[in-house]
């Protein structure tokens, strides 16, 4: 019985940490604000296109990549910008959804999700990595970060 209680405590603690990790990241939702911040802090921008409520690979990437201590540490070298394209209408305000659609049309012309785009503080695209494997391997995503955010 004691082992079950200890095991349960460890699982709950690990789950809580994973949930906390997401909230510690400062995801902006406005490109102009991200560019101002990037100029001020002399950093590049990581623009993340997701379909948070329906895109299975997006959900897996969030769990395997973004919700990790390793990504949290690396995120200090970049300005984070999240452009969500949900199906549920209650997730974003109508204004934010309209704005996000404009950003998708300009910067994610293939409309692939998940899609990570590196850009400089002037808004120039430096590179991107699109998709996420059901094998759940994140090494390509970390290599992408190494290329544009070191």
C-alpha positions as a printed Julia matrix, in Angstrom:
150×3 Matrix{Float64}:
   0.0    0.0     0.0
   2.82   2.36    0.86
   4.41   1.81   -2.58
   1.13   2.62   -4.33
   0.82   5.88   -2.42
   4.42   6.86   -3.2
   4.02   5.91   -6.86
   0.78   7.89   -7.12
   2.45  10.91   -5.52
   5.33  10.75   -8.02
   2.99  10.49  -11.0
   0.85  13.41   -9.8
   3.95  15.5    -9.13
   5.37  14.79  -12.6
   2.04  15.62  -14.24
   1.76  18.84  -12.26
   5.27  19.86  -13.3
   4.46  19.25  -16.96
   1.35  21.42  -16.65
   3.27  24.16  -14.83
   5.97  24.14  -17.48
   3.53  25.32  -20.13
   2.42  28.29  -18.09
   5.99  29.43  -17.42
   6.65  30.05  -21.1
   5.8   33.55  -22.24
   4.01  33.01  -25.57
   3.1   36.24  -27.28
   0.2   36.34  -29.74
   1.01  39.5   -31.71
   3.77  39.63  -34.3
   4.42  43.36  -33.92
   4.84  42.95  -30.16
   7.16  39.99  -30.76
   9.29  42.03  -33.19
   9.57  44.92  -30.7
  10.58  42.52  -27.93
  13.07  40.75  -30.21
  14.7   44.06  -31.16
  14.89  45.18  -27.56
  16.34  41.86  -26.34
  18.43  41.22  -29.48
  16.85  37.81  -30.1
  15.23  35.92  -32.95
  11.55  34.95  -32.88
  10.21  31.4   -32.78
   6.82  31.51  -34.46
   4.74  28.41  -33.71
   1.68  27.6   -35.82
  -0.66  25.12  -34.14
  -4.2   23.83  -34.2
  -4.34  23.43  -30.44
  -7.72  21.73  -30.16
  -7.71  19.38  -33.16
  -4.21  18.79  -34.57
  -2.87  15.51  -33.14
   0.77  16.11  -34.14
   0.52  19.6   -32.57
  -0.68  18.11  -29.29
   2.12  15.53  -29.32
   4.76  18.18  -30.11
   3.48  20.29  -27.24
   3.82  17.35  -24.85
   7.15  16.01  -26.14
   8.93  19.27  -26.99
   7.4   22.46  -25.64
   6.41  21.06  -22.23
   9.94  19.99  -21.33
  12.54  21.53  -19.06
  15.01  21.37  -21.96
  12.79  23.58  -24.17
  12.03  25.92  -21.28
  15.75  26.49  -20.79
  16.35  26.99  -24.54
  13.4   29.4   -24.81
  15.41  32.01  -22.92
  17.33  32.57  -26.18
  14.24  33.48  -28.23
  11.0   35.41  -28.31
   8.05  33.01  -28.46
   5.09  33.73  -30.71
   2.07  31.42  -30.83
  -0.37  31.51  -33.73
  -3.24  29.15  -32.97
  -5.75  28.03  -35.58
  -8.36  26.2   -33.49
 -11.67  24.78  -34.67
 -13.52  25.63  -31.47
 -14.73  29.21  -31.53
 -14.5   29.73  -27.77
 -10.71  29.35  -27.56
  -9.82  32.7   -29.13
 -11.59  36.01  -29.47
 -12.96  36.7   -32.97
 -10.37  39.49  -33.32
  -7.48  37.18  -32.39
  -8.72  34.48  -34.77
  -8.97  37.01  -37.62
  -5.45  38.24  -36.83
  -4.09  34.68  -36.69
  -5.63  33.9   -40.09
  -3.8   36.91  -41.57
  -0.48  35.71  -40.11
  -1.11  32.17  -41.41
  -1.78  33.51  -44.92
   1.44  35.53  -44.87
   3.89  33.2   -43.1
   2.42  29.68  -43.33
   1.31  29.61  -46.96
   1.34  25.79  -47.07
  -0.94  25.82  -43.99
   1.0   22.94  -42.47
   0.67  22.2   -38.76
   2.6   22.07  -36.59
   4.99  24.52  -38.17
   7.88  26.3   -36.47
   9.34  29.34  -38.16
  12.46  31.25  -37.15
  12.5   34.94  -37.97
  14.66  37.88  -37.08
  13.45  40.98  -35.27
  12.56  42.63  -38.59
  10.2   39.8   -39.51
  12.47  38.17  -42.09
  12.02  34.4   -42.24
  15.25  32.55  -41.5
  13.96  28.98  -41.74
  11.2   26.62  -40.74
  10.47  23.06  -39.74
   7.08  21.59  -40.43
   5.24  18.55  -39.11
   5.91  16.1   -36.33
   6.42  12.36  -36.58
   4.21   9.85  -34.85
   7.51   8.31  -33.74
   7.66  11.34  -31.41
  11.3   12.14  -32.1
  12.26  15.71  -31.24
  15.91  15.73  -32.36
  15.08  17.55  -35.62
  13.26  20.25  -33.69
  16.2   20.74  -31.32
  18.57  20.86  -34.31
  16.34  23.58  -35.76
  16.66  25.55  -32.51
  20.43  25.06  -32.53
  20.64  26.52  -36.02
  18.68  29.71  -35.38
  18.7   30.37  -31.63
  22.25  29.98  -30.33
